[in-house]
Amino acid sequence: MWLLLFAMVAFRFGHGLYFPFSSIYFHNILGIPLSLVGVGLAVFAASSVISGLVAGPLTDRYGRKPTMLIALCGSSASFFGFALVDGFAGYLAVSAAHGLLGWSMFEASRNAMVADVTQPGARSRAYGLVRVGGNVGWASGPMVAGLISASAAGSAGVYPKLFAGTSVLTALVALALAATVRESLPSRREAGSEQERGRRGLREAFADGPFVLLLGVGVLLYYVFTQDWQALPIYAKNFVGVPDGQIGLFLGANGLMVILFQLPVSYLIDRGSKVVALLAGATLFALSSATLLATESFLGILVAFVLFFTLAEMILEVAGAALAVELAPVRLRGTYLALFGACFGAACGISPIVGGTLLQAELPDVIWAIQLGAALLAATGLLTLAALRNRKRPERP
């Protein structure tokens, strides 16, 4: 667990060096239109979903560690590729590769390993601990990148160097985990034959009614999650007139809240039902969207995002994975977790298109109304999931 925690700090720190300045570089320096930069992000999201379909069965058949190392090596290579691209075609190709052999595959194998090495009563706290490490890295990476960029006085050459630095750091994480972490795949006696895992994994997962319902809920909740992050800064600046410094304040406060309160929230989730926890998260997302609909002020944004949204985010990121593990047979744990992780990629491919279109049409209230509807629909799905689990429980040995 501690090895994975420190790996997440370094891994997310590297991502923090890349992502905040990537769109600036590709648009302002390479001249790729913003619409085509968005196409690249959509391709990344789509390939991340495909990766989820592939990565889960790989972790269940060949192990968590080799899949994780492949993902880290793929991430390192793709970040280096971003430093070399000189136009849209190269950017699109590397974006697709980064989605297939990168973040999504690493998350799937890492989540499966966390589930393997923790007891059910502590699993949410384990996911929360790793997430805190990721947020520490994600918060510090952009600050370091900003200082480096400022010291270079806006030189165009600094951006590829940041991307190459991310590549090197990711490669070092791969080497460290290769040397230190042990394979956690459950024994063949517990998990069944390799042939059975490979042949039936995805089919069995998609035939599991409660799990498919969880996937639908996951896409809805991650839709709200990803769209708020993309639309809210632009809405705050262009429609409410919030200064850049205050935008940075509420975005930074989100990360600080996660670092301070993720573990206490995870502890409470461990003590109760994961379905009830997700229902609370859906309610908080609904409250966040309703607050944005009812108010048009910095205070309203602060309450909606820093309080309601951040609490909902902390619940979703921990309880969702923990519930996927509860629903999964041991031999298909990696497959279930990878498919649940693909909900993020699916939502991320939809939300920028919807949010961008509505912001361009100056209809921000429609964004929050759709989010409110998605959160309420997710809550309905969770109530149905709870009823299905209660109906099935007596049948289990």
C-alpha positions in Angstrom: 0.0 0.0 0.0 2.7 2.5 0.9 4.6 1.6 -2.3 1.5 2.4 -4.3 0.9 5.6 -2.3 4.4 6.9 -3.1 4.1 5.7 -6.7 0.8 7.7 -7.0 2.5 10.9 -5.6 5.2 10.7 -8.3 2.9 9.5 -11.1 0.4 12.3 -10.5 3.1 14.9 -10.0 4.3 14.0 -13.5 0.8 14.4 -14.9 0.7 17.8 -13.2 3.7 18.8 -15.1 2.0 18.0 -18.4 -1.8 18.5 -18.4 -2.1 22.2 -17.2 0.0 23.4 -20.1 -0.6 20.9 -22.8 -3.6 22.7 -24.4 -1.7 26.0 -24.3 1.3 24.4 -26.1 -0.7 22.5 -28.7 -2.8 25.5 -29.5 -0.6 28.6 -28.9 2.7 27.1 -30.0 1.9 24.4 -32.5 -1.1 26.2 -33.9 -3.6 23.3 -33.5 -7.2 24.8 -33.4 -8.9 24.4 -30.0 -11.7 22.4 -31.7 -9.0 19.8 -32.9 -7.4 19.8 -29.4 -10.8 18.8 -28.2 -10.9 16.1 -30.8 -7.7 14.8 -29.3 -9.1 14.8 -25.8 -12.2 12.9 -27.1 -9.9 10.3 -28.8 -8.0 9.9 -25.5 -11.3 9.3 -23.7 -12.5 6.8 -26.2 -9.3 4.9 -26.2 -9.3 4.9 -22.4 -12.7 3.1 -22.5 -11.2 0.5 -24.9 -8.3 0.2 -22.6 -10.7 -0.6 -19.7 -12.1 -3.5 -21.8 -8.6 -4.9 -22.3 -6.8 -4.1 -19.1 -9.2 -5.8 -16.7 -8.9 -9.3 -18.3 -5.1 -8.8 -18.6 -4.8 -8.1 -14.9 -6.9 -11.2 -14.0 -5.0 -13.5 -16.3 -1.4 -12.4 -16.2 -1.3 -10.4 -13.0 -1.5 -6.8 -11.6 2.2 -6.1 -11.7 3.0 -6.7 -15.3 -0.1 -4.9 -16.5 0.8 -1.9 -14.3 4.4 -1.9 -15.6 3.1 -2.0 -19.2 0.9 1.0 -18.5 3.7 3.0 -16.9 6.0 2.3 -19.8 3.2 3.2 -22.2 2.6 6.4 -20.3 6.3 7.3 -20.3 6.6 6.7 -24.1 3.4 8.7 -24.9 4.5 11.7 -22.8 7.8 11.6 -24.7 5.8 11.4 -27.9 3.9 14.6 -26.9 7.2 16.4 -26.6 8.1 15.4 -30.2 4.8 16.0 -32.1 4.8 18.9 -34.5 1.2 18.9 -35.8 -2.3 17.5 -35.4 -1.7 14.1 -36.9 1.1 13.3 -34.4 -0.9 14.8 -31.5 -3.9 12.6 -32.4 -1.9 9.4 -32.7 -0.1 10.0 -29.4 -3.4 10.8 -27.7 -4.9 7.5 -28.8 -1.8 5.6 -27.6 -1.8 7.4 -24.3 -5.4 6.3 -23.7 -4.8 2.7 -24.7 -1.5 2.2 -22.8 -1.4 4.7 -20.1 -3.6 6.2 -17.3 -6.6 3.9 -17.6 -4.6 0.7 -17.6 -2.5 1.9 -14.7 -5.6 2.8 -12.7 -7.2 -0.6 -13.4 -4.2 -2.7 -12.3 -3.5 -0.4 -9.3 -7.1 -0.6 -8.0 -7.1 -4.4 -8.4 -3.8 -4.6 -6.4 -5.2 -2.4 -3.6 -8.3 -4.7 -3.4 -6.1 -7.8 -3.3 -3.9 -6.6 -0.3 -6.6 -5.1 1.9 -9.4 -6.5 4.0 -13.0 -5.5 3.0 -13.4 -3.5 6.2 -10.5 -1.3 5.4 -10.7 -1.1 1.6 -12.3 2.3 1.3 -9.6 3.8 3.5 -7.0 2.1 1.3 -8.5 3.7 -1.8 -8.7 7.0 0.0 -5.1 6.9 1.1 -3.9 6.2 -2.4 -6.1 9.0 -3.7 -4.7 11.5 -1.1 -1.2 10.6 -2.5 -2.4 11.3 -6.0 -3.9 14.6 -5.0 -0.6 15.7 -3.3 1.2 15.0 -6.6 -1.5 16.5 -8.8 -1.5 19.7 -6.7 2.3 20.1 -6.6 3.0 19.3 -10.2 1.2 22.3 -11.8 2.9 24.7 -9.2 6.3 23.4 -10.1 5.5 23.5 -13.8 4.3 27.1 -13.4 7.5 28.1 -11.7 9.6 26.5 -14.4 7.5 28.1 -17.1 7.8 31.5 -15.4 11.5 31.2 -15.0 11.8 30.5 -18.7 9.9 33.7 -19.5 7.3 32.0 -21.6 9.8 30.3 -23.9 8.1 27.9 -26.2 10.9 25.3 -25.7 10.0 24.9 -22.0 6.8 22.9 -22.7 8.4 19.9 -24.5 11.0 19.8 -21.7 8.2 19.6 -19.2 6.6 16.7 -21.2 10.0 15.0 -21.4 10.4 15.4 -17.6 7.0 13.7 -17.1 8.2 10.9 -19.3 11.4 10.4 -17.3 9.6 10.6 -14.0 7.0 8.0 -15.1 9.8 5.7 -16.2 11.4 6.0 -12.8 8.1 5.0 -11.1 8.0 1.9 -13.4 11.6 1.0 -12.4 10.9 1.5 -8.7 7.7 -0.6 -8.7 9.4 -3.3 -10.8 12.1 -3.6 -8.1 10.0 -3.4 -5.0 6.3 -4.4 -5.4 5.1 -8.0 -5.2 2.5 -9.6 -7.4 -0.9 -9.7 -5.6 -3.0 -11.8 -8.0 -5.1 -14.2 -6.0 -4.0 -17.9 -6.2 -5.3 -20.1 -8.9 -7.2 -22.0 -6.3 -9.2 -18.9 -5.4 -9.4 -17.4 -8.8 -10.1 -20.3 -11.2 -8.2 -21.3 -14.3 -6.5 -18.8 -16.6 -8.5 -20.1 -19.5 -11.8 -19.5 -17.7 -10.8 -16.0 -16.7 -9.7 -15.0 -20.3 -12.8 -16.5 -22.0 -15.6 -15.5 -19.7 -14.5 -12.4 -17.9 -16.2 -9.6 -19.9 -19.2 -11.7 -20.8 -19.8 -12.6 -17.2 -19.4 -9.0 -16.0 -21.9 -7.7 -18.6 -24.3 -10.4 -17.6 -24.2 -9.3 -14.0 -27.3 -7.1 -13.6 -26.4 -5.2 -10.4 -22.9 -4.5 -11.8 -24.2 -3.2 -15.1 -26.5 -0.9 -13.2 -23.5 0.3 -11.2 -21.8 1.1 -14.6 -24.7 3.2 -15.6 -24.7 5.0 -12.3 -20.9 5.5 -12.7 -21.3 7.1 -16.1 -24.0 9.5 -14.8 -22.0 10.6 -11.7 -18.7 10.9 -13.6 -20.5 13.0 -16.2 -21.3 15.5 -13.5 -17.8 15.2 -12.1 -15.9 15.7 -15.4 -18.2 18.5 -16.7 -18.0 20.6 -13.5 -14.2 20.6 -13.8 -14.3 21.7 -17.4 -17.2 24.1 -17.5 -17.1 25.8 -14.1 -13.9 27.8 -14.5 -15.1 29.2 -17.9 -18.6 29.9 -16.4 -17.1 31.6 -13.4 -14.9 33.9 -15.5 -17.2 34.6 -18.5 -20.6 34.6 -17.0 -20.2 35.6 -13.4 -17.1 37.8 -13.8 -15.0 36.0 -11.2 -11.3 37.1 -11.3 -8.6 34.6 -12.2 -7.2 34.7 -8.6 -10.6 33.7 -7.1 -11.0 30.9 -9.8 -7.7 29.5 -8.6 -8.9 29.8 -5.0 -11.9 27.5 -5.4 -10.0 25.1 -7.6 -7.2 24.9 -5.1 -9.6 24.6 -2.2 -11.0 21.4 -3.8 -7.5 19.8 -3.7 -6.9 20.9 -0.1 -10.3 19.5 1.0 -9.5 16.2 -0.5 -6.1 16.1 1.2 -7.6 17.0 4.6 -10.9 15.1 4.6 -10.6 12.1 2.1 -9.4 9.7 4.9 -12.2 10.6 7.4 -14.8 10.3 4.6 -13.3 6.9 3.6 -13.4 5.7 7.2 -17.1 6.5 7.3 -17.7 4.7 4.0 -15.9 1.6 5.4 -18.3 1.5 8.3 -21.5 1.5 6.2 -23.1 0.5 2.9 -21.2 1.5 -0.2 -24.6 1.8 -2.0 -25.8 4.3 0.7 -22.5 6.2 0.4 -22.9 6.5 -3.4 -26.5 7.6 -2.8 -25.2 10.4 -0.5 -22.7 11.3 -3.2 -25.4 11.5 -5.9 -27.5 13.8 -3.5 -24.5 16.0 -3.0 -23.9 16.3 -6.8 -27.6 17.2 -7.1 -27.3 19.9 -4.4 -24.2 21.3 -6.2 -26.0 21.6 -9.5 -29.1 23.1 -7.8 -27.0 25.7 -6.0 -25.5 26.7 -9.4 -29.0 27.0 -10.8 -30.3 29.1 -7.9 -27.4 31.5 -7.6 -25.1 33.4 -9.8 -22.3 34.6 -7.5 -18.8 33.6 -6.4 -20.2 32.6 -3.0 -22.7 30.2 -4.8 -19.9 28.7 -6.8 -17.8 28.3 -3.7 -20.5 26.4 -1.8 -21.5 24.4 -4.9 -18.0 23.3 -5.8 -15.8 23.4 -2.6 -18.5 21.9 -0.3 -21.1 19.9 -2.1 -19.1 18.9 -5.2 -15.9 18.0 -3.4 -17.6 15.8 -0.8 -19.5 14.0 -3.6 -16.2 13.6 -5.5 -14.5 12.0 -2.4 -17.4 9.6 -2.0 -17.6 8.6 -5.7 -13.8 7.9 -6.1 -13.7 5.6 -3.1 -17.1 4.0 -2.7 -17.5 3.3 -6.4 -14.3 1.2 -6.6 -15.1 -0.5 -3.3 -18.6 -1.5 -4.4 -17.3 -2.8 -7.7 -15.0 -5.1 -5.7 -17.9 -6.3 -3.5 -19.9 -7.2 -6.6 -17.0 -8.9 -8.4 -16.0 -12.6 -8.1 -12.4 -12.8 -6.9 -11.3 -14.2 -10.2 -12.8 -11.3 -12.1 -11.8 -8.5 -9.7 -9.5 -6.7 -12.2 -12.1 -6.9 -14.9 -14.9 -5.4 -12.8 -12.6 -2.6 -11.6 -11.3 -1.8 -15.1 -14.9 -1.6 -16.4 -15.9 0.7 -13.6 -12.9 2.8 -14.3 -13.9 3.1 -17.9 -17.0 5.0 -16.7 -14.7 8.0 -16.2 -13.5 7.8 -19.8 -17.0 7.4 -21.2 -18.2 10.4 -19.3 -15.1 12.5 -20.2 -15.8 11.8 -23.9 -19.4 13.2 -23.6 -19.2 16.1 -21.1 -16.8 18.4 -22.9 -19.0 18.3 -26.0 -22.2 19.1 -24.1 -20.6 21.7 -21.9 -18.7 23.4 -24.7 -21.8 23.6 -26.9 -24.0 25.0 -24.2 -21.4 27.6 -23.0 -20.9 28.7 -26.6 -24.7 29.1 -26.9 -24.6 31.1 -23.6 -26.9 28.6 -21.9 -25.0 27.7 -18.7 -28.2 27.0 -16.7 -29.0 24.1 -19.1 -25.6 22.6 -18.1 -26.6 22.6 -14.4 -30.1 21.4 -15.1 -28.7 18.4 -17.1 -26.3 17.7 -14.3 -29.1 17.8 -11.7 -31.1 15.4 -13.9 -28.1 13.0 -14.2 -27.5 13.0 -10.4 -31.2 12.3 -9.7 -31.3 9.5 -12.3 -28.1 8.0 -10.7 -29.9 8.1 -7.3 -32.8 6.2 -8.8 -30.4 3.7 -10.2 -28.7 3.2 -6.8 -32.1 2.6 -5.1 -32.8 0.0 -7.7 -29.3 -1.5 -7.2 -30.0 -1.7 -3.4 -33.3 -3.5 -4.0 -31.6 -6.0 -6.4 -28.8 -6.8 -3.9 -31.4 -7.3 -1.1 -33.3 -9.7 -3.3 -30.2 -11.7 -4.3 -28.6 -11.8 -0.8 -30.6 -14.8 0.6 -29.6 -16.9 -2.5 -25.9 -16.6 -1.7 -24.2 -19.1 0.5 
